[in-house]
Amino acid sequence: MSDAARTLLLNAVRRDDLHEVRGLLRNGVDVNARGSDGLTALMVAAGKGNAELVRMLLDAGADVYTSDSVAGATALHKAVQAGDLDTVKLIIEAGAFVDAVATSTGHTPLLDAFWYKRPDIVGYLLDLNAGLNLSTHYGFSMRDHFEYALNVNTLGQEKLLAAEALLKRRIESDERKIASQELMAATAAGDLINVQVLLANGAEVDARYPVLNGFNDLHTPLLVAARDGHTEIVRALIAAGADINATEPTFGAVPLHKAVYNGHADITKILVDTPGVDIDFQGATNGYTPLHDALWHGFEDCARILINAGARLDLVGHDDKTPYEMAADIFGDDHDLTKTLRDA
């Protein structure tokens, strides 16, 4: 695409000229081209709070995930700055990460919503489980940042206080959820008897833990039991109908990933023998299957269970490695497991 066409698109967006933008897009102008300031057309439209223009760009394939090339902020950060809730909603509904981190500052959209005194956007992001316990790159927690803003801002404090009230409501909601998570607490403690009693009394087997920016965020009890090696609790949860393929949000892992990653061969066998298990599920962060994970961490017994259960040997991770190539890296070319994979 020529520099002239790119400039035409970006200038049309800055003028809020929907007619010209529409025509340029129909003529094949690259919707994701950047200007000299490092911004894409979507970032510019989001920063102006023009929801109609944002919708048009998204429909044309604008990338909600990319960040600007100067500060490392996303279109969602720009929309929060603009303060238009409809624009924020459009970008999130298009798939943007609620907790996207600007590479220069470490700001999330929620932190920016406090920074720019946008209580309506604060409330919306809090309702979407935006993380409360993330810190900026300069060491401020959410609470540090909020208290700093209250001390240095003489104008708009009523908006900050309205946002604080929403924050307190979310914290109280999280505390209630934690208190109600008896099954998760019993699972994490390895308390099989209590798990069995709670399940018999109708506890929700797949209830997810609230987002606290901790190790169990949005995990189900089965994900935690598989990770922590509670074999009999895994059996009890599966018998109660737990989702065998539930994913967690940090790595996009399923219970089978959790089990093999930590070398729990007995749990690995239980999971692969459970009807409906996706033995070849690829995690979102690295593309690894459970077999990749077992090999990566050197758990030969887990790897052999997966191989014997029919795990695919041709899938590659984001590093383009097959299980055979990973085995060669970890165990060496002459290891029996490597030879098994090579011969297969």
Buried (B, 14 or more C-beta within 10 A) or exposed (E): EEEEBBEBBBBBBBEEBBEBBBEBBEEEBBBBBBBEEBBBBBBBBBBBBBBEBBBBBBEBEBBBEBBBEEBBBBBBBBBBBBBBBBBBBBBBEBEBBBBBBBBEBBBBBBBBBBBBBBBBBBBBBBEBBBBBEBBBEEEBBBEEBBBEBEEEEEEEEEBBEBBBEBBEEBBEEBEEBEEBBBBBBBBBEBBBEBBBBBBEEEBBBBBBBBBBEEEBBBBBBBBBBBBBBBBBBBBBBBEBEBBBBBBBBBBBBBBBBBBBBBBBBBBBBBBBEBEEBEBBBBBBEBBBBBBBBBBBBEBBBBBBBBBEBEBBBEBBBEEEBBBBBBBBEBBEEEBEBBBBBEEE
